[in-house]
Amino acid sequence: MSRIGLQPVEVPQGVQVSITGSQVAVKGPKGELSRSLHPAMKIDFKDGRITVTRPDDSKQNKALHGLTRSLISNMVTGVTKGFERNLEIMGVGFRAQKVGEKVTVQVGFSHPVEIVAPPGMSLALEGTTKIKVTGIDKEALGQFAANVRSIYPPDGYKGKGIKYAEERLHLKPGKAGKATTAKK
C-alpha cells in the first residue's frame, strides 16, 4: 500500500482545481500551474479534497500512486505558499550583485557570469554571498537552483564555490593531511 498515495490533498480556500481526464490545473493567489499526469491514475475532487486511486496493485501503479499524489500536493502548495531555495557563495573574492532582474556572480572566472531567472521565478540577494530563488513550480525551481550551483560547484579541498544553504561539505585533507597520517 502506498501510504502517501492514500492521503487526500487538502485544497485551501481561494484555490481552484479543474480536472479533465489526466490533466490537472490548479489556480491560486500566487499563480497557476497545470500538469498532465499518468492516465492510469484516477483523480477525484470532492469537498475540498483531491484523492488519487489506482486501478490495480501492480508495481508500476503503486509507484505512480504516490508520485501522482505528491505532484498534485506540490502544485497546491506552490500556488498558495510558493517554494524557495537558498544558495551560498563561498570563497575569497567570490560575490554576487543584482543588476535589474539579473544577478551577476563573480566566482573566480576571468569574466562575471550572469544569471537570469526563468518566467515564474525570482532571484533575490541577501548580502553579497546569499542568493534566494523563489517560485511556484517545485520541480522547475529545483532544476534552476541546480543549474546555478553547477556554475561553480563546491571544491572538495577548500570548500569554495556555490552550494545550497543546507548542504554540508566534507572537505578532503589534501597533501599535508595525507602525509601526516601516512607517517604513523
Secondary structure as GFF3:
##gff-version 3
##sequence-region A 1 184
A	DSSP	alpha_helix	3	6	.	.	.	ID=ss1
A	DSSP	beta_strand	9	10	.	.	.	ID=ss2
A	DSSP	beta_strand	16	20	.	.	.	ID=ss3
A	DSSP	beta_strand	23	28	.	.	.	ID=ss4
A	DSSP	beta_strand	31	36	.	.	.	ID=ss5
A	DSSP	beta_strand	42	46	.	.	.	ID=ss6
A	DSSP	beta_strand	49	53	.	.	.	ID=ss7
A	DSSP	alpha_helix	59	80	.	.	.	ID=ss8
A	DSSP	beta_strand	83	90	.	.	.	ID=ss9
A	DSSP	beta_strand	95	99	.	.	.	ID=ss10
A	DSSP	beta_strand	102	106	.	.	.	ID=ss11
A	DSSP	beta_strand	113	116	.	.	.	ID=ss12
A	DSSP	beta_strand	121	126	.	.	.	ID=ss13
A	DSSP	beta_strand	130	135	.	.	.	ID=ss14
A	DSSP	alpha_helix	138	149	.	.	.	ID=ss15
A	DSSP	beta_strand	161	164	.	.	.	ID=ss16
A	DSSP	alpha_helix	174	182	.	.	.	ID=ss17
###
